[in-house]
């Protein structure tokens, strides 16, 4: 079945970095674009970044532009989100979304705090 599994979250100090991974299975990964979303406590889920099937086109939310980088390895069926210069307001559960039916992963918690 279609499955997305996120990993790489954790606790990091402001200004630090984390790299999230989203491993896909059960569908033709290389033919689908992938998006990262996040949801902070008490807030709606928001789109953070997207990447096209080939990786040639990427888009970012204004709040993360210049700090986050989305990339993918179609050989590994994996999408990454490199997050630098993290701020407390980046604290959220991060989800990836892709595939037929736009399936969600289970999410990975990112906490930015001193």
Order of alpha helices (4+ residues) and beta strands (2+ residues): beta-beta-beta-beta-beta-beta-beta-beta-beta-beta-beta
